[in-house]
């Protein structure tokens, strides 16, 4: 019985540690107002040049130095990440979590669904 309870507790911890939070635009906008929030656009430079969320920093998910670049960000501050539709940002959010970032928020639907 103790083994089963331990296993269930361990799985719960793993799920909570490894999951990033996907948020709707309204919550994302609210989080953008948080002091020190780090807004990261993981699209390509070409996509970024065609339009971006104001204040975003472009770190291309497909870049060979992606992990090195994001590891230089402040782990004590929140990360707000987005891409075009949500696929790359979901992968990027997992990488942020793997590197020890605790507060990672992924914009649901990405920039394609963003409305100012």
PyMOL commands that set and color helices and strands:
alter all, ss='L'
color gray80, all
select helices_A, chain A and resi 2-18+25-32+45-49+66-71+87-98+111-113
alter helices_A, ss='H'
color red, helices_A
select strands_A, chain A and resi 21-23+38-41+57-58+79-82+104-107
alter strands_A, ss='S'
color yellow, strands_A
deselect
rebuild
show_as cartoon
